[in-house]
Amino acid sequence: MTRTHKLLAPWPAALSLLFVITWIYLAINPYNRMDWLLENLLVFLFVPLTIWGYMKNRISTFSFTLIVIFLLFHAVGAHYTYSEVPFGHLVAKKLNWERNSYDRFVHLLSGLLLTVPFREVLEGKIRTTRFGFAAILFCFMATLGVLYEIIEWATAAVVEPAAGTAFLGTQGDEWDAQKDIALKLLGTTITLLLVIVYEKRRSRQHVTA
């Protein structure tokens, strides 16, 4: 399959169409237009990179799927502002939580879903052991988490106060950034452990075959 036609295969084409339709629907009348724009800076950057990486065979169809799933959850948060997503309020009410934790859920998802795509991008570029590569990837994901929190803070500091507050989404928690990074790294750790177990099992199957 050529690179041009790869994106038009049934599964990636269906995923792309689902994301476009969902994104356009959620772009209509968001709760806070400025916050929506700030949140979608990630989409405007990430979508072209994902398409480029997929067509250049830098990421697999599986990774393409994981990225789209993450962006769908992010699009919901951008529409409502993360602190006002109805699902988060429902969970908070059911569990007697004080805050809407939808943002925490998406930070966990960022580790769970984006570790494999970044792993595929970095794989082959770093020569080390399996566990050494996992440690490097963990540090890479931690660095991305820290950079995102810094960019988020810097952006919120220069925009109008209401949009800045919605964009940060701390909801009065002074440790919000640290908790977000911790959840991202928890997701990364879970994914790395699953990858290591999967690769060990696959290598054993090749030996016994």
N, CA and C atoms as an extended XYZ file, in Angstrom:
627
Properties=species:S:1:pos:R:3:atomname:S:1:resname:S:1:resid:I:1 pbc="F F F"
N         0.844       -1.197        0.000 N   MET     1
C         0.000        0.000        0.000 CA  MET     1
C         0.879        1.248        0.000 C   MET     1
N         0.591        2.185       -0.885 N   THR     2
C         1.377        3.409       -0.949 CA  THR     2
C         1.092        4.278        0.261 C   THR     2
N         2.010        5.228        0.528 N   ARG     3
C         1.834        6.115        1.676 CA  ARG     3
C         0.568        6.948        1.536 C   ARG     3
N         0.260        7.375        0.314 N   THR     4
C        -0.931        8.198        0.099 CA  THR     4
C        -2.198        7.416        0.401 C   THR     4
N        -2.238        6.144       -0.049 N   HIS     5
C        -3.423        5.332        0.132 CA  HIS     5
C        -3.517        4.753        1.536 C   HIS     5
N        -2.416        4.766        2.292 N   LYS     6
C        -2.418        4.178        3.628 CA  LYS     6
C        -3.453        4.835        4.524 C   LYS     6
N        -3.554        6.156        4.455 N   LEU     7
C        -4.501        6.897        5.284 CA  LEU     7
C        -5.944        6.665        4.833 C   LEU     7
N        -6.123        6.188        3.606 N   LEU     8
C        -7.457        5.958        3.064 CA  LEU     8
C        -7.937        4.521        3.269 C   LEU     8
N        -7.124        3.695        3.918 N   ALA     9
C        -7.557        2.335        4.259 CA  ALA     9
C        -8.768        2.425        5.186 C   ALA     9
N        -9.640        1.410        5.190 N   PRO    10
C       -10.915        1.514        5.924 CA  PRO    10
C       -10.784        1.959        7.374 C   PRO    10
N        -9.890        1.329        8.151 N   TRP    11
C        -9.837        1.648        9.575 CA  TRP    11
C        -9.319        3.059        9.858 C   TRP    11
N        -8.140        3.444        9.346 N   PRO    12
C        -7.681        4.811        9.598 CA  PRO    12
C        -8.607        5.875        9.012 C   PRO    12
N        -9.222        5.574        7.878 N   ALA    13
C       -10.157        6.529        7.274 CA  ALA    13
C       -11.376        6.715        8.171 C   ALA    13
N       -11.892        5.600        8.729 N   ALA    14
C       -13.055        5.675        9.627 CA  ALA    14
C       -12.701        6.447       10.895 C   ALA    14
N       -11.525        6.194       11.433 N   LEU    15
C       -11.073        6.917       12.632 CA  LEU    15
C       -10.946        8.405       12.356 C   LEU    15
N       -10.345        8.723       11.218 N   SER    16
C       -10.155       10.134       10.857 CA  SER    16
C       -11.494       10.834       10.690 C   SER    16
N       -12.436       10.161       10.035 N   LEU    17
C       -13.761       10.740        9.836 CA  LEU    17
C       -14.478       10.936       11.173 C   LEU    17
N       -14.366        9.945       12.055 N   LEU    18
C       -14.977       10.051       13.380 CA  LEU    18
C       -14.422       11.253       14.137 C   LEU    18
N       -13.116       11.420       14.086 N   PHE    19
C       -12.511       12.539       14.803 CA  PHE    19
C       -12.940       13.876       14.215 C   PHE    19
N       -12.932       13.986       12.897 N   VAL    20
C       -13.296       15.251       12.246 CA  VAL    20
C       -14.737       15.640       12.582 C   VAL    20
N       -15.654       14.669       12.475 N   ILE    21
C       -17.066       14.951       12.769 CA  ILE    21
C       -17.236       15.359       14.237 C   ILE    21
N       -16.593       14.609       15.133 N   THR    22
C       -16.688       14.913       16.572 CA  THR    22
C       -16.097       16.278       16.875 C   THR    22
N       -14.937       16.550       16.295 N   TRP    23
C       -14.256       17.818       16.559 CA  TRP    23
C       -15.096       18.999       16.073 C   TRP    23
N       -15.663       18.896       14.871 N   ILE    24
C       -16.486       19.982       14.332 CA  ILE    24
C       -17.720       20.188       15.209 C   ILE    24
N       -18.356       19.088       15.617 N   TYR    25
C       -19.537       19.191       16.473 CA  TYR    25
C       -19.210       19.888       17.797 C   TYR    25
N       -18.090       19.513       18.397 N   LEU    26
C       -17.702       20.087       19.685 CA  LEU    26
C       -17.117       21.494       19.547 C   LEU    26
N       -16.764       21.874       18.325 N   ALA    27
C       -16.259       23.230       18.100 CA  ALA    27
C       -17.383       24.256       18.049 C   ALA    27
N       -18.615       23.764       17.904 N   ILE    28
C       -19.778       24.654       17.833 CA  ILE    28
C       -20.197       25.068       19.239 C   ILE    28
N       -20.177       26.348       19.482 N   ASN    29
C       -20.653       26.904       20.753 CA  ASN    29
C       -20.034       26.243       21.989 C   ASN    29
N       -18.699       26.240       22.114 N   PRO    30
C       -18.082       25.695       23.329 CA  PRO    30
C       -18.367       26.593       24.534 C   PRO    30
N       -18.144       26.076       25.722 N   TYR    31
C       -18.443       26.828       26.935 CA  TYR    31
C       -17.627       28.120       27.015 C   TYR    31
N       -16.381       28.059       26.612 N   ASN    32
C       -15.504       29.235       26.650 CA  ASN    32
C       -14.648       29.207       25.388 C   ASN    32
N       -14.941       30.117       24.449 N   ARG    33
C       -14.277       30.076       23.146 CA  ARG    33
C       -12.768       30.257       23.259 C   ARG    33
N       -12.314       31.145       24.139 N   MET    34
C       -10.879       31.361       24.281 CA  MET    34
C       -10.195       30.116       24.844 C   MET    34
N       -10.817       29.509       25.858 N   ASP    35
C       -10.247       28.273       26.407 CA  ASP    35
C       -10.243       27.179       25.350 C   ASP    35
N       -11.322       27.099       24.562 N   TRP    36
C       -11.383       26.102       23.481 CA  TRP    36
C       -10.224       26.285       22.511 C   TRP    36
N        -9.939       27.529       22.172 N   LEU    37
C        -8.839       27.806       21.250 CA  LEU    37
C        -7.501       27.403       21.862 C   LEU    37
N        -7.302       27.729       23.117 N   LEU    38
C        -6.049       27.371       23.792 CA  LEU    38
C        -5.885       25.853       23.864 C   LEU    38
N        -6.949       25.156       24.222 N   GLU    39
C        -6.885       23.699       24.314 CA  GLU    39
C        -6.614       23.065       22.955 C   GLU    39
N        -7.115       23.689       21.895 N   ASN    40
C        -6.956       23.109       20.561 CA  ASN    40
C        -5.619       23.425       19.908 C   ASN    40
N        -4.799       24.224       20.561 N   LEU    41
C        -3.431       24.392       20.066 CA  LEU    41
C        -2.724       23.039       20.019 C   LEU    41
N        -3.046       22.173       20.995 N   LEU    42
C        -2.495       20.819       20.999 CA  LEU    42
C        -2.965       20.044       19.775 C   LEU    42
N        -4.237       20.193       19.437 N   VAL    43
C        -4.792       19.484       18.276 CA  VAL    43
C        -4.171       19.989       16.986 C   VAL    43
N        -4.066       21.312       16.846 N   PHE    44
C        -3.504       21.900       15.632 CA  PHE    44
C        -2.059       21.455       15.407 C   PHE    44
N        -1.343       21.161       16.484 N   LEU    45
C         0.037       20.686       16.373 CA  LEU    45
C         0.084       19.175       16.198 C   LEU    45
N        -0.711       18.462       16.976 N   PHE    46
C        -0.600       17.009       17.063 CA  PHE    46
C        -1.187       16.285       15.860 C   PHE    46
N        -2.287       16.799       15.315 N   VAL    47
C        -2.935       16.111       14.193 CA  VAL    47
C        -2.027       16.058       12.958 C   VAL    47
N        -1.445       17.184       12.521 N   PRO    48
C        -0.536       17.092       11.362 CA  PRO    48
C         0.654       16.179       11.615 C   PRO    48
N         1.208       16.208       12.835 N   LEU    49
C         2.343       15.341       13.153 CA  LEU    49
C         1.936       13.872       13.124 C   LEU    49
N         0.731       13.579       13.593 N   THR    50
C         0.243       12.202       13.581 CA  THR    50
C         0.053       11.697       12.156 C   THR    50
N        -0.560       12.515       11.320 N   ILE    51
C        -0.764       12.126        9.922 CA  ILE    51
C         0.570       11.929        9.225 C   ILE    51
N         1.498       12.858        9.448 N   TRP    52
C         2.835       12.746        8.840 CA  TRP    52
C         3.541       11.478        9.316 C   TRP    52
N         3.498       11.220       10.644 N   GLY    53
C         4.162       10.038       11.184 CA  GLY    53
C         3.567        8.747       10.667 C   GLY    53
N         2.262        8.718       10.490 N   TYR    54
C         1.601        7.512       10.003 CA  TYR    54
C         1.917        7.262        8.530 C   TYR    54
N         1.873        8.301        7.734 N   MET    55
C         2.142        8.145        6.309 CA  MET    55
C         3.612        7.846        6.032 C   MET    55
N         4.489        8.289        6.926 N   LYS    56
C         5.924        8.012        6.781 CA  LYS    56
C         6.330        6.710        7.472 C   LYS    56
N         5.327        5.960        7.949 N   ASN    57
C         5.570        4.688        8.625 CA  ASN    57
C         6.387        4.835        9.903 C   ASN    57
N         6.312        6.002       10.548 N   ARG    58
C         6.985        6.190       11.835 CA  ARG    58
C         6.146        5.625       12.972 C   ARG    58
N         4.823        5.562       12.779 N   ILE    59
C         3.934        4.960       13.781 CA  ILE    59
C         3.019        3.964       13.093 C   ILE    59
N         2.562        2.991       13.868 N   SER    60
C         1.710        1.933       13.329 CA  SER    60
C         0.241        2.339       13.341 C   SER    60
N        -0.588        1.501       12.733 N   THR    61
C        -2.035        1.725       12.769 CA  THR    61
C        -2.543        1.668       14.206 C   THR    61
N        -1.956        0.797       15.019 N   PHE    62
C        -2.331        0.706       16.430 CA  PHE    62
C        -2.063        2.023       17.147 C   PHE    62
N        -0.894        2.600       16.915 N   SER    63
C        -0.557        3.882       17.540 CA  SER    63
C        -1.450        4.997       17.013 C   SER    63
N        -1.745        4.972       15.736 N   PHE    64
C        -2.656        5.950       15.149 CA  PHE    64
C        -4.008        5.900       15.864 C   PHE    64
N        -4.476        4.682       16.146 N   THR    65
C        -5.752        4.491       16.849 CA  THR    65
C        -5.679        5.067       18.263 C   THR    65
N        -4.590        4.796       18.970 N   LEU    66
C        -4.426        5.297       20.334 CA  LEU    66
C        -4.437        6.820       20.376 C   LEU    66
N        -3.768        7.444       19.414 N   ILE    67
C        -3.714        8.904       19.372 CA  ILE    67
C        -5.100        9.490       19.124 C   ILE    67
N        -5.849        8.901       18.192 N   VAL    68
C        -7.193        9.401       17.894 CA  VAL    68
C        -8.094        9.283       19.123 C   VAL    68
N        -8.013        8.157       19.835 N   ILE    69
C        -8.815        7.985       21.048 CA  ILE    69
C        -8.492        9.081       22.060 C   ILE    69
N        -7.203        9.350       22.253 N   PHE    70
C        -6.802       10.401       23.193 CA  PHE    70
C        -7.346       11.762       22.757 C   PHE    70
N        -7.222       12.073       21.475 N   LEU    71
C        -7.680       13.368       20.978 CA  LEU    71
C        -9.200       13.524       21.086 C   LEU    71
N        -9.939       12.428       20.998 N   LEU    72
C       -11.394       12.490       21.169 CA  LEU    72
C       -11.749       12.896       22.602 C   LEU    72
N       -11.078       12.294       23.570 N   PHE    73
C       -11.308       12.677       24.966 CA  PHE    73
C       -10.884       14.126       25.209 C   PHE    73
N        -9.787       14.521       24.581 N   HIS    74
C        -9.321       15.902       24.723 CA  HIS    74
C       -10.319       16.883       24.108 C   HIS    74
N       -10.920       16.504       22.999 N   ALA    75
C       -11.889       17.380       22.334 CA  ALA    75
C       -13.099       17.633       23.231 C   ALA    75
N       -13.513       16.619       23.983 N   VAL    76
C       -14.624       16.790       24.921 CA  VAL    76
C       -14.235       17.786       26.009 C   VAL    76
N       -13.021       17.641       26.553 N   GLY    77
C       -12.550       18.563       27.569 CA  GLY    77
C       -12.428       19.981       27.058 C   GLY    77
N       -12.017       20.136       25.818 N   ALA    78
C       -11.884       21.470       25.223 CA  ALA    78
C       -13.247       22.127       25.036 C   ALA    78
N       -14.260       21.340       24.719 N   HIS    79
C       -15.598       21.898       24.502 CA  HIS    79
C       -16.212       22.441       25.799 C   HIS    79
N       -16.143       21.640       26.847 N   TYR    80
C       -16.802       22.018       28.099 CA  TYR    80
C       -15.907       22.852       29.022 C   TYR    80
N       -14.613       22.905       28.744 N   THR    81
C       -13.529       23.224       29.687 CA  THR    81
C       -13.431       22.019       30.614 C   THR    81
N       -12.207       21.606       30.903 N   TYR    82
C       -11.995       20.356       31.624 CA  TYR    82
C       -12.697       20.310       32.974 C   TYR    82
N       -12.820       21.427       33.638 N   SER    83
C       -13.418       21.438       34.973 CA  SER    83
C       -14.944       21.400       34.954 C   SER    83
N       -15.545       21.452       33.742 N   GLU    84
C       -17.007       21.467       33.644 CA  GLU    84
C       -17.573       20.313       32.822 C   GLU    84
N       -16.778       19.317       32.509 N   VAL    85
C       -17.276       18.177       31.734 CA  VAL    85
C       -18.344       17.435       32.548 C   VAL    85
N       -19.545       17.256       32.000 N   PRO    86
C       -20.642       16.626       32.765 CA  PRO    86
C       -20.292       15.264       33.343 C   PRO    86
N       -19.577       14.451       32.589 N   PHE    87
C       -19.204       13.123       33.084 CA  PHE    87
C       -18.371       13.233       34.357 C   PHE    87
N       -17.476       14.225       34.390 N   GLY    88
C       -16.647       14.420       35.575 CA  GLY    88
C       -17.466       14.824       36.778 C   GLY    88
N       -18.462       15.676       36.559 N   HIS    89
C       -19.351       16.078       37.651 CA  HIS    89
C       -20.157       14.880       38.154 C   HIS    89
N       -20.608       14.022       37.230 N   LEU    90
C       -21.388       12.848       37.604 CA  LEU    90
C       -20.558       11.900       38.473 C   LEU    90
N       -19.321       11.660       38.061 N   VAL    91
C       -18.438       10.776       38.835 CA  VAL    91
C       -18.149       11.383       40.202 C   VAL    91
N       -17.884       12.698       40.231 N   ALA    92
C       -17.614       13.368       41.502 CA  ALA    92
C       -18.792       13.255       42.458 C   ALA    92
N       -20.001       13.360       41.924 N   LYS    93
C       -21.204       13.250       42.758 CA  LYS    93
C       -21.376       11.839       43.289 C   LYS    93
N       -21.143       10.854       42.429 N   LYS    94
C       -21.305        9.461       42.829 CA  LYS    94
C       -20.280        9.048       43.880 C   LYS    94
N       -19.050        9.572       43.758 N   LEU    95
C       -17.965        9.163       44.649 CA  LEU    95
C       -17.698       10.171       45.767 C   LEU    95
N       -18.536       11.218       45.815 N   ASN    96
C       -18.382       12.264       46.843 CA  ASN    96
C       -17.019       12.959       46.764 C   ASN    96
N       -16.550       13.187       45.555 N   TRP    97
C       -15.309       13.934       45.358 CA  TRP    97
C       -15.616       15.423       45.355 C   TRP    97
N       -14.644       16.230       45.760 N   GLU    98
C       -14.846       17.679       45.816 CA  GLU    98
C       -14.655       18.351       44.466 C   GLU    98
N       -13.936       17.735       43.556 N   ARG    99
C       -13.625       18.372       42.277 CA  ARG    99
C       -13.999       17.480       41.104 C   ARG    99
N       -14.135       18.115       39.947 N   ASN   100
C       -14.322       17.409       38.685 CA  ASN   100
C       -12.949       16.898       38.236 C   ASN   100
N       -12.801       15.590       38.172 N   SER   101
C       -11.486       15.008       37.890 CA  SER   101
C       -11.340       14.519       36.452 C   SER   101
N       -12.140       15.067       35.544 N   TYR   102
C       -12.004       14.658       34.144 CA  TYR   102
C       -10.609       14.982       33.613 C   TYR   102
N       -10.048       16.125       34.047 N   ASP   103
C        -8.704       16.481       33.602 CA  ASP   103
C        -7.672       15.470       34.092 C   ASP   103
N        -7.854       14.988       35.317 N   ARG   104
C        -6.934       13.979       35.853 CA  ARG   104
C        -7.042       12.686       35.050 C   ARG   104
N        -8.269       12.337       34.673 N   PHE   105
C        -8.499       11.136       33.869 CA  PHE   105
C        -7.777       11.233       32.532 C   PHE   105
N        -7.837       12.408       31.879 N   VAL   106
C        -7.192       12.572       30.574 CA  VAL   106
C        -5.674       12.582       30.717 C   VAL   106
N        -5.151       13.116       31.813 N   HIS   107
C        -3.707       13.047       32.043 CA  HIS   107
C        -3.262       11.590       32.206 C   HIS   107
N        -4.074       10.800       32.898 N   LEU   108
C        -3.776        9.369       32.995 CA  LEU   108
C        -3.808        8.728       31.612 C   LEU   108
N        -4.811        9.084       30.813 N   LEU   109
C        -4.914        8.556       29.452 CA  LEU   109
C        -3.714        8.943       28.593 C   LEU   109
N        -3.185       10.136       28.812 N   SER   110
C        -2.041       10.574       28.005 CA  SER   110
C        -0.851        9.642       28.206 C   SER   110
N        -0.686        9.154       29.445 N   GLY   111
C         0.372        8.177       29.682 CA  GLY   111
C         0.032        6.811       29.129 C   GLY   111
N        -1.218        6.388       29.327 N   LEU   112
C        -1.646        5.073       28.861 CA  LEU   112
C        -1.628        4.950       27.340 C   LEU   112
N        -2.081        6.002       26.654 N   LEU   113
C        -2.305        5.915       25.212 CA  LEU   113
C        -1.160        6.450       24.360 C   LEU   113
N        -0.403        7.416       24.849 N   LEU   114
C         0.612        8.056       24.008 CA  LEU   114
C         2.010        7.486       24.189 C   LEU   114
N         2.197        6.637       25.182 N   THR   115
C         3.526        6.059       25.398 CA  THR   115
C         3.951        5.174       24.235 C   THR   115
N         3.031        4.356       23.737 N   VAL   116
C         3.371        3.457       22.628 CA  VAL   116
C         3.717        4.226       21.350 C   VAL   116
N         2.933        5.240       20.947 N   PRO   117
C         3.326        6.012       19.765 CA  PRO   117
C         4.711        6.659       19.901 C   PRO   117
N         4.998        7.258       21.043 N   PHE   118
C         6.318        7.858       21.239 CA  PHE   118
C         7.398        6.778       21.277 C   PHE   118
N         7.061        5.621       21.789 N   ARG   119
C         8.009        4.501       21.800 CA  ARG   119
C         8.377        4.106       20.372 C   ARG   119
N         7.376        4.051       19.501 N   GLU   120
C         7.645        3.685       18.110 CA  GLU   120
C         8.506        4.733       17.411 C   GLU   120
N         8.282        5.992       17.738 N   VAL   121
C         9.068        7.064       17.123 CA  VAL   121
C        10.523        6.985       17.562 C   VAL   121
N        10.749        6.678       18.846 N   LEU   122
C        12.108        6.659       19.388 CA  LEU   122
C        12.827        5.329       19.169 C   LEU   122
N        12.061        4.267       18.939 N   GLU   123
C        12.650        2.934       18.803 CA  GLU   123
C        13.616        2.887       17.623 C   GLU   123
N        14.768        2.289       17.838 N   GLY   124
C        15.772        2.189       16.788 CA  GLY   124
C        16.743        3.352       16.761 C   GLY   124
N        16.384        4.438       17.416 N   LYS   125
C        17.259        5.604       17.460 CA  LYS   125
C        18.170        5.594       18.685 C   LYS   125
N        17.817        4.733       19.658 N   ILE   126
C        18.593        4.643       20.894 CA  ILE   126
C        19.005        3.197       21.106 C   ILE   126
N        20.293        2.951       21.192 N   ARG   127
C        20.801        1.591       21.383 CA  ARG   127
C        21.051        1.334       22.855 C   ARG   127
N        20.250        0.476       23.432 N   THR   128
C        20.385        0.126       24.840 CA  THR   128
C        19.589       -1.148       25.092 C   THR   128
N        19.531       -1.578       26.346 N   THR   129
C        18.762       -2.770       26.680 CA  THR   129
C        17.271       -2.447       26.687 C   THR   129
N        16.443       -3.487       26.766 N   ARG   130
C        14.997       -3.297       26.801 CA  ARG   130
C        14.601       -2.427       27.998 C   ARG   130
N        15.186       -2.723       29.164 N   PHE   131
C        14.837       -1.963       30.359 CA  PHE   131
C        15.456       -0.563       30.325 C   PHE   131
N        16.623       -0.458       29.699 N   GLY   132
C        17.232        0.858       29.549 CA  GLY   132
C        16.391        1.760       28.667 C   GLY   132
N        15.858        1.200       27.595 N   PHE   133
C        15.003        1.978       26.697 CA  PHE   133
C        13.709        2.374       27.406 C   PHE   133
N        13.173        1.464       28.227 N   ALA   134
C        11.958        1.779       28.984 CA  ALA   134
C        12.215        2.933       29.950 C   ALA   134
N        13.401        2.940       30.587 N   ALA   135
C        13.743        4.025       31.514 CA  ALA   135
C        13.880        5.352       30.776 C   ALA   135
N        14.501        5.313       29.606 N   ILE   136
C        14.651        6.531       28.805 CA  ILE   136
C        13.289        7.048       28.362 C   ILE   136
N        12.433        6.140       27.942 N   LEU   137
C        11.092        6.539       27.501 CA  LEU   137
C        10.294        7.124       28.667 C   LEU   137
N        10.453        6.549       29.855 N   PHE   138
C         9.783        7.076       31.038 CA  PHE   138
C        10.239        8.512       31.304 C   PHE   138
N        11.543        8.750       31.227 N   CYS   139
C        12.080       10.102       31.443 CA  CYS   139
C        11.596       11.059       30.356 C   CYS   139
N        11.483       10.556       29.132 N   PHE   140
C        10.986       11.380       28.025 CA  PHE   140
C         9.545       11.807       28.274 C   PHE   140
N         8.708       10.870       28.705 N   MET   141
C         7.308       11.190       28.982 CA  MET   141
C         7.195       12.137       30.179 C   MET   141
N         8.072       11.966       31.165 N   ALA   142
C         8.076       12.873       32.314 CA  ALA   142
C         8.440       14.288       31.874 C   ALA   142
N         9.421       14.385       30.982 N   THR   143
C         9.830       15.700       30.474 CA  THR   143
C         8.691       16.366       29.715 C   THR   143
N         7.981       15.594       28.893 N   LEU   144
C         6.829       16.145       28.169 CA  LEU   144
C         5.770       16.648       29.144 C   LEU   144
N         5.540       15.884       30.219 N   GLY   145
C         4.557       16.294       31.206 CA  GLY   145
C         4.928       17.599       31.887 C   GLY   145
N         6.195       17.733       32.250 N   VAL   146
C         6.666       18.966       32.893 CA  VAL   146
C         6.582       20.144       31.929 C   VAL   146
N         7.015       19.932       30.690 N   LEU   147
C         6.967       21.005       29.693 CA  LEU   147
C         5.535       21.461       29.445 C   LEU   147
N         4.610       20.515       29.384 N   TYR   148
C         3.212       20.889       29.154 CA  TYR   148
C         2.692       21.748       30.300 C   TYR   148
N         3.014       21.378       31.538 N   GLU   149
C         2.538       22.158       32.681 CA  GLU   149
C         3.133       23.559       32.683 C   GLU   149
N         4.394       23.677       32.280 N   ILE   150
C         5.033       24.996       32.216 CA  ILE   150
C         4.394       25.851       31.126 C   ILE   150
N         4.165       25.233       29.955 N   ILE   151
C         3.521       25.964       28.851 CA  ILE   151
C         2.107       26.357       29.235 C   ILE   151
N         1.400       25.463       29.920 N   GLU   152
C         0.042       25.745       30.363 CA  GLU   152
C         0.027       26.950       31.309 C   GLU   152
N         0.950       26.960       32.274 N   TRP   153
C         1.038       28.078       33.224 CA  TRP   153
C         1.379       29.385       32.504 C   TRP   153
N         2.388       29.334       31.601 N   ALA   154
C         2.813       30.537       30.899 CA  ALA   154
C         1.696       31.089       30.014 C   ALA   154
N         0.953       30.207       29.357 N   THR   155
C        -0.148       30.639       28.498 CA  THR   155
C        -1.255       31.277       29.324 C   THR   155
N        -1.612       30.623       30.436 N   ALA   156
C        -2.685       31.147       31.289 CA  ALA   156
C        -2.326       32.504       31.877 C   ALA   156
N        -1.029       32.768       32.018 N   ALA   157
C        -0.595       34.026       32.634 CA  ALA   157
C        -0.761       35.227       31.711 C   ALA   157
N        -0.878       34.982       30.406 N   VAL   158
C        -0.908       36.106       29.460 CA  VAL   158
C        -2.273       36.303       28.806 C   VAL   158
N        -3.198       35.371       29.011 N   VAL   159
C        -4.525       35.530       28.404 CA  VAL   159
C        -5.474       36.148       29.431 C   VAL   159
N        -6.702       36.406       29.005 N   GLU   160
C        -7.679       36.995       29.917 CA  GLU   160
C        -7.900       36.070       31.114 C   GLU   160
N        -8.135       36.637       32.300 N   PRO   161
C        -8.216       35.831       33.527 CA  PRO   161
C        -9.194       34.663       33.473 C   PRO   161
N       -10.398       34.895       32.924 N   ALA   162
C       -11.405       33.826       32.890 CA  ALA   162
C       -10.926       32.640       32.056 C   ALA   162
N       -10.347       32.942       30.888 N   ALA   163
C        -9.840       31.868       30.028 CA  ALA   163
C        -8.635       31.193       30.661 C   ALA   163
N        -7.782       31.988       31.321 N   GLY   164
C        -6.608       31.425       31.977 CA  GLY   164
C        -6.987       30.470       33.092 C   GLY   164
N        -7.982       30.838       33.884 N   THR   165
C        -8.456       29.978       34.963 CA  THR   165
C        -9.053       28.694       34.421 C   THR   165
N        -9.848       28.807       33.360 N   ALA   166
C       -10.453       27.625       32.740 CA  ALA   166
C        -9.385       26.722       32.129 C   ALA   166
N        -8.363       27.337       31.532 N   PHE   167
C        -7.303       26.575       30.872 CA  PHE   167
C        -6.465       25.810       31.894 C   PHE   167
N        -6.139       26.455       33.008 N   LEU   168
C        -5.364       25.775       34.050 CA  LEU   168
C        -6.177       24.667       34.703 C   LEU   168
N        -7.432       24.962       35.017 N   GLY   169
C        -8.319       23.953       35.586 CA  GLY   169
C        -7.871       23.402       36.920 C   GLY   169
N        -7.193       24.209       37.739 N   THR   170
C        -6.698       23.708       39.022 CA  THR   170
C        -7.824       23.457       40.022 C   THR   170
N        -8.922       24.173       39.877 N   GLN   171
C       -10.075       24.041       40.771 CA  GLN   171
C        -9.669       24.178       42.246 C   GLN   171
N        -8.752       25.102       42.486 N   GLY   172
C        -8.340       25.389       43.853 CA  GLY   172
C        -7.302       24.456       44.438 C   GLY   172
N        -6.811       23.490       43.666 N   ASP   173
C        -5.815       22.536       44.160 CA  ASP   173
C        -4.416       23.056       43.854 C   ASP   173
N        -3.656       23.424       44.890 N   GLU   174
C        -2.316       23.977       44.683 CA  GLU   174
C        -1.320       22.944       44.167 C   GLU   174
N        -1.657       21.657       44.296 N   TRP   175
C        -0.779       20.593       43.815 CA  TRP   175
C        -1.295       19.990       42.510 C   TRP   175
N        -2.110       20.730       41.803 N   ASP   176
C        -2.733       20.207       40.590 CA  ASP   176
C        -1.703       19.755       39.551 C   ASP   176
N        -0.700       20.587       39.295 N   ALA   177
C         0.302       20.253       38.271 CA  ALA   177
C         1.058       18.981       38.642 C   ALA   177
N         1.436       18.862       39.913 N   GLN   178
C         2.177       17.670       40.341 CA  GLN   178
C         1.328       16.412       40.216 C   GLN   178
N         0.066       16.511       40.571 N   LYS   179
C        -0.834       15.356       40.466 CA  LYS   179
C        -1.064       14.964       39.007 C   LYS   179
N        -1.168       15.976       38.128 N   ASP   180
C        -1.348       15.693       36.699 CA  ASP   180
C        -0.147       14.927       36.146 C   ASP   180
N         1.045       15.387       36.503 N   ILE   181
C         2.261       14.715       36.029 CA  ILE   181
C         2.349       13.306       36.597 C   ILE   181
N         2.014       13.147       37.869 N   ALA   182
C         2.059       11.829       38.505 CA  ALA   182
C         1.120       10.847       37.813 C   ALA   182
N        -0.084       11.313       37.456 N   LEU   183
C        -1.042       10.432       36.775 CA  LEU   183
C        -0.566       10.080       35.376 C   LEU   183
N         0.036       11.038       34.698 N   LYS   184
C         0.596       10.756       33.373 CA  LYS   184
C         1.662        9.663       33.466 C   LYS   184
N         2.518        9.783       34.473 N   LEU   185
C         3.596        8.809       34.633 CA  LEU   185
C         3.071        7.460       35.126 C   LEU   185
N         1.967        7.473       35.874 N   LEU   186
C         1.336        6.211       36.242 CA  LEU   186
C         0.844        5.494       34.993 C   LEU   186
N         0.199        6.241       34.107 N   GLY   187
C        -0.248        5.654       32.840 CA  GLY   187
C         0.910        5.138       32.014 C   GLY   187
N         1.998        5.909       31.961 N   THR   188
C         3.193        5.482       31.228 CA  THR   188
C         3.768        4.202       31.817 C   THR   188
N         3.839        4.129       33.135 N   THR   189
C         4.383        2.941       33.797 CA  THR   189
C         3.556        1.707       33.491 C   THR   189
N         2.236        1.835       33.557 N   ILE   190
C         1.353        0.706       33.249 CA  ILE   190
C         1.573        0.225       31.823 C   ILE   190
N         1.640        1.178       30.884 N   THR   191
C         1.839        0.813       29.482 CA  THR   191
C         3.192        0.148       29.266 C   THR   191
N         4.237        0.681       29.875 N   LEU   192
C         5.576        0.102       29.710 CA  LEU   192
C         5.623       -1.320       30.259 C   LEU   192
N         4.983       -1.554       31.390 N   LEU   193
C         4.945       -2.904       31.961 CA  LEU   193
C         4.204       -3.863       31.034 C   LEU   193
N         3.089       -3.402       30.470 N   LEU   194
C         2.336       -4.242       29.535 CA  LEU   194
C         3.156       -4.552       28.287 C   LEU   194
N         3.900       -3.566       27.795 N   VAL   195
C         4.743       -3.771       26.610 CA  VAL   195
C         5.847       -4.777       26.906 C   VAL   195
N         6.473       -4.648       28.072 N   ILE   196
C         7.549       -5.564       28.441 CA  ILE   196
C         7.025       -6.996       28.555 C   ILE   196
N         5.865       -7.166       29.195 N   VAL   197
C         5.262       -8.502       29.325 CA  VAL   197
C         4.920       -9.071       27.953 C   VAL   197
N         4.344       -8.222       27.082 N   TYR   198
C         3.969       -8.665       25.736 CA  TYR   198
C         5.200       -9.095       24.935 C   TYR   198
N         6.265       -8.317       25.006 N   GLU   199
C         7.470       -8.643       24.233 CA  GLU   199
C         8.148       -9.899       24.757 C   GLU   199
N         8.127      -10.102       26.071 N   LYS   200
C         8.710      -11.317       26.633 CA  LYS   200
C         7.947      -12.558       26.167 C   LYS   200
N         6.627      -12.452       26.185 N   ARG   201
C         5.809      -13.584       25.741 CA  ARG   201
C         6.040      -13.872       24.262 C   ARG   201
N         6.141      -12.816       23.470 N   ARG   202
C         6.349      -12.991       22.030 CA  ARG   202
C         7.711      -13.616       21.757 C   ARG   202
N         8.733      -13.200       22.503 N   SER   203
C        10.066      -13.766       22.305 CA  SER   203
C        10.108      -15.237       22.708 C   SER   203
N         9.366      -15.601       23.743 N   ARG   204
C         9.297      -17.006       24.144 CA  ARG   204
C         8.606      -17.844       23.079 C   ARG   204
N         7.574      -17.297       22.469 N   GLN   205
C         6.862      -18.012       21.414 CA  GLN   205
C         7.755      -18.253       20.216 C   GLN   205
N         8.625      -17.264       19.899 N   HIS   206
C         9.553      -17.427       18.764 CA  HIS   206
C        10.589      -18.496       19.069 C   HIS   206
N        11.008      -18.593       20.339 N   VAL   207
C        12.010      -19.579       20.722 CA  VAL   207
C        11.445      -20.987       20.633 C   VAL   207
N        10.189      -21.141       21.109 N   THR   208
C         9.569      -22.467       21.114 CA  THR   208
C         8.995      -22.872       19.766 C   THR   208
N         8.857      -21.917       18.842 N   ALA   209
C         8.265      -22.225       17.522 CA  ALA   209
C         9.226      -23.043       16.668 C   ALA   209
